[in-house]
Amino acid sequence: MLRWNDPLPCRPRRTIVAGVSGSGKTTLAARIAPILDARHTEIDALFHGPGWVPRPSFTDDVRRLAESDAWTTEWQYGAARPLLAARADLLVWLDPSFWTVTFPRVLRRTWRRSRNREALWNGNVEPPLHRVLVDREHILRWAVSTRHKYRESVPAVAQEHPRLTVVRLRSPAEVEGWIAGPLEEAGRG
């Protein structure tokens, strides 16, 4: 597993970004895409249909994405993870401190989206923040309950796919240093 300042072994073509809700997966995936000349597809937009109902074509859409030549996306959803990992050549694991970095981010984002009635994927809107008290699937509860999940799944997928380069970024400073250093260098190669 590479650290933020380790050079990448080659120019990646297919990148997945892993991390808990609020860790910055989508933001980082969108930043990686132009550097590597790879299209960014937001996996949530493929998954969520109107009314937060999963889209029936999700797995087929992910399969088509994975089979394409160059892409960047987030590594989430049980049905999508194996399809993406089998084709990816780079996995970037965002693993900052949960309580000081990630949770405040997901709280601010959820509050802003809820307050502004911000339209997300396929017209969905974040539920009111007070729903955290009654909705087991609320994003804030989800973030807390899944905060340790990648500590097992990332090493497991790295072992299952030995050709997959894995980079672990543990802070916003490491993210910025990795983008400006190893990623930019690989993008030029």
C-alpha positions as CSV (number, residue, x, y, z in Angstrom):
1,M,0.0,0.0,0.0
2,L,1.4,3.3,-1.1
3,R,1.6,6.5,1.0
4,W,0.8,10.0,-0.3
5,N,4.3,10.7,-1.4
6,D,5.2,7.4,-3.0
7,P,5.3,7.6,-6.8
8,L,2.7,5.7,-8.8
9,P,4.1,2.8,-10.8
10,C,2.3,3.8,-14.0
11,R,-0.3,6.2,-15.4
12,P,-3.6,4.9,-14.1
13,R,-6.5,4.6,-16.6
14,R,-9.3,3.3,-14.3
15,T,-9.5,4.7,-10.8
16,I,-11.8,4.0,-7.8
17,V,-11.9,6.2,-4.7
18,A,-12.9,4.6,-1.5
19,G,-13.8,6.1,1.9
20,V,-16.7,6.6,4.2
21,S,-19.5,9.1,3.5
22,G,-18.1,12.6,3.9
23,S,-14.5,11.6,3.3
24,G,-14.3,13.4,0.0
25,K,-14.6,10.5,-2.5
26,T,-16.7,12.4,-5.2
27,T,-14.7,15.6,-4.9
28,L,-11.4,13.7,-5.3
29,A,-12.7,11.5,-8.1
30,A,-13.7,14.6,-10.0
31,R,-10.3,16.2,-9.4
32,I,-8.4,13.0,-10.5
33,A,-10.4,12.6,-13.8
34,P,-9.0,15.6,-15.8
35,I,-5.4,14.9,-14.6
36,L,-5.6,11.4,-16.0
37,D,-7.8,12.3,-18.9
38,A,-10.5,9.9,-17.7
39,R,-14.2,10.6,-17.4
40,H,-15.6,10.9,-13.9
41,T,-18.9,9.1,-13.4
42,E,-20.6,9.7,-10.0
43,I,-21.7,6.3,-8.8
44,D,-24.6,7.8,-6.7
45,A,-26.1,9.2,-9.9
46,L,-26.1,5.7,-11.4
47,F,-27.6,4.1,-8.3
48,H,-30.4,6.5,-7.1
49,G,-33.6,6.7,-9.1
50,P,-36.4,9.1,-8.3
51,G,-37.7,8.7,-4.8
52,W,-34.3,7.3,-3.7
53,V,-35.3,4.0,-5.3
54,P,-32.3,2.1,-6.7
55,R,-32.3,2.2,-10.5
56,P,-33.0,-1.3,-12.0
57,S,-30.2,-0.7,-14.6
58,F,-27.6,0.1,-12.0
59,T,-25.5,-3.1,-12.3
60,D,-25.6,-3.0,-16.1
61,D,-24.6,0.7,-16.0
62,V,-21.7,-0.1,-13.7
63,R,-20.6,-3.1,-15.9
64,R,-20.6,-0.8,-19.0
65,L,-18.6,1.8,-17.1
66,A,-16.1,-0.8,-15.8
67,E,-15.6,-2.2,-19.3
68,S,-14.7,1.2,-20.8
69,D,-11.1,2.3,-21.3
70,A,-10.6,5.2,-18.9
71,W,-12.7,6.3,-16.0
72,T,-12.8,7.5,-12.4
73,T,-15.6,6.8,-9.9
74,E,-16.3,6.1,-6.2
75,W,-16.0,2.6,-4.8
76,Q,-19.3,2.0,-3.2
77,Y,-22.4,-0.3,-3.4
78,G,-22.0,-4.0,-2.9
79,A,-23.0,-4.9,-6.4
80,A,-20.6,-2.4,-8.0
81,R,-17.5,-2.9,-5.9
82,P,-16.4,-6.3,-7.4
83,L,-17.1,-5.1,-11.0
84,L,-15.1,-1.9,-10.5
85,A,-12.2,-3.5,-8.6
86,A,-11.8,-6.2,-11.2
87,R,-11.0,-3.5,-13.9
88,A,-9.4,-0.7,-11.8
89,D,-5.7,-0.2,-11.8
90,L,-5.7,2.4,-9.0
91,L,-7.7,2.5,-5.7
92,V,-7.3,5.7,-3.7
93,W,-8.4,5.1,-0.1
94,L,-9.4,8.3,1.8
95,D,-8.9,7.5,5.5
96,P,-8.8,10.8,7.4
97,S,-9.7,11.1,11.1
98,F,-13.4,10.3,11.3
99,W,-14.4,12.6,14.2
100,T,-12.2,15.6,13.3
101,V,-12.4,15.6,9.5
102,T,-15.0,13.3,8.0
103,F,-17.9,13.6,10.4
104,P,-17.9,17.5,10.4
105,R,-17.8,17.4,6.6
106,V,-20.8,15.0,6.3
107,L,-22.7,17.0,8.9
108,R,-22.1,20.4,7.1
109,R,-22.9,18.9,3.7
110,T,-26.1,17.2,4.9
111,W,-27.2,20.3,6.7
112,R,-26.6,22.5,3.7
113,R,-28.3,20.1,1.3
114,S,-31.3,19.8,3.6
115,R,-31.6,23.5,4.3
116,N,-31.3,24.5,0.7
117,R,-33.5,21.6,-0.6
118,E,-30.6,20.9,-2.9
119,A,-31.6,18.6,-5.8
120,L,-29.3,15.6,-5.9
121,W,-29.5,12.6,-8.2
122,N,-32.6,12.2,-10.3
123,G,-34.5,14.9,-8.4
124,N,-33.9,13.5,-4.9
125,V,-33.6,15.9,-2.0
126,E,-31.8,15.3,1.3
127,P,-34.4,14.7,4.0
128,P,-34.7,17.1,6.9
129,L,-31.8,16.9,9.4
130,H,-34.1,15.9,12.3
131,R,-34.8,12.6,10.4
132,V,-31.5,11.4,11.7
133,L,-33.4,10.5,14.9
134,V,-35.8,8.0,13.3
135,D,-34.2,7.0,10.0
136,R,-31.7,4.1,10.3
137,E,-30.5,4.8,6.8
138,H,-29.9,8.6,7.4
139,I,-26.6,9.6,5.9
140,L,-25.2,10.8,9.3
141,R,-26.1,7.4,11.0
142,W,-24.8,5.6,8.0
143,A,-21.4,7.4,8.2
144,V,-21.0,6.6,11.8
145,S,-22.0,3.0,11.5
146,T,-19.8,2.3,8.5
147,R,-16.7,4.3,9.6
148,H,-14.5,1.3,10.0
149,K,-15.6,-0.7,7.0
150,Y,-12.8,0.2,4.7
151,R,-10.1,-0.9,7.2
152,E,-11.1,-4.5,6.2
153,S,-12.4,-4.2,2.7
154,V,-9.5,-2.2,1.2
155,P,-6.7,-4.6,2.3
156,A,-8.9,-7.5,1.2
157,V,-9.5,-6.2,-2.3
158,A,-5.8,-5.4,-2.6
159,Q,-5.0,-9.0,-1.7
160,E,-7.6,-10.3,-4.1
161,H,-6.2,-8.0,-7.0
162,P,-2.4,-7.9,-6.6
163,R,-2.0,-5.7,-9.7
164,L,-4.3,-3.0,-8.1
165,T,-2.2,-0.1,-6.9
166,V,-3.6,1.2,-3.6
167,V,-2.8,4.6,-2.2
168,R,-3.9,5.5,1.4
169,L,-4.4,9.2,2.1
170,R,-4.9,10.0,5.8
171,S,-5.5,13.8,5.8
172,P,-6.5,16.7,3.6
173,A,-2.9,17.7,3.5
174,E,-1.9,14.3,2.2
175,V,-4.6,14.5,-0.5
176,E,-3.3,17.8,-1.7
177,G,0.3,16.6,-1.6
178,W,-0.6,13.4,-3.5
179,I,-2.5,15.4,-6.2
180,A,0.4,17.9,-6.7
181,G,3.1,15.2,-6.5
182,P,2.6,11.6,-7.5
183,L,-0.7,12.0,-9.3
184,E,0.4,15.0,-11.4
185,E,3.6,13.2,-12.2
186,A,1.7,10.0,-13.4
187,G,-0.6,12.2,-15.4
188,R,2.3,13.6,-17.3
189,G,3.7,10.1,-18.0
